[in-house]
Amino acid sequence: MLTQLALSGILARVRGVVIGKCTRCDPGEGYGSLTLEEVFDDHVKPLGVPDWHGAMIIGHIDRQFTLPLGVEAEIDAARGTIRLLESAVA
């Protein structure tokens, strides 16, 4: 998925990346031969933007928040916070 975003040019336009909690995504479990950290290092690290991996509020988990697309937000990767800067509905 990150390769598709990179090839489309979308990934180059991001100003930060938040990746949720991932489970059962280790190499050999049907997801290729790289660890998630290796994939993130290949795609996200070169962008030079703040990145937060393992956010416990989003991802394929039982209890999660829905984050709206296209809404300006502020992330603090060091503190592990996301703050919406505008309303998600008009």
Secondary structure, DSSP 8 states (H G I E B T S, - for coil): -HHHHHHHTSGGG-S-EEEEE--S-STTSSS-SS-HHHHHHHHTGGGTS-EEEEEEEEESSSS-----TT--EEEETTTTEEEESS-S--
